[in-house]
Amino acid sequence: MAALANLAAVVVALAVLAIMARRGNARFREYTRLPMQWGFRGQVNWTAPRAVALSFIPVLAGAVLTSAFVGSLTFAPRKGQEDAVLPAFLILGGMFVGIFALHLRLIAWSLRRNGP
């Protein structure tokens, strides 16, 4: 039953990231390249094609969360840490959603500030 809850946390996080990516794609559809990295003064250091920029974090999250889920099925947690697996998945998923939200906000800020 715990594995099902862990899987649900992974699926929900990936679904939220997919929705965010689709909304970002619609929002930035007029741009072919989007910023991926910024310097300390806010200048764009490099850009990527829109599809790569909007799928990088969701794909990375999928790899990390899937690996963690397989690890949770393969390895038993240490004694006394059995109840910490689901919160770990929730924290990981939440971190990826937060990072992606920040990335989308920085893209919008940069495009509004610097133009296309």
Secondary structure, DSSP 8 states (H G I E B T S, - for coil): -HHHHHHHHHHHHHHHHHHHHHHHHHHTTT-SEEEEEE-TTS-EEEEEEHHHHHHHHHHHHHHHHHHHHHHHHHS---TT-GGGHHHHHHHHHHHHHHHHHHHHHHHHHHHHHH--
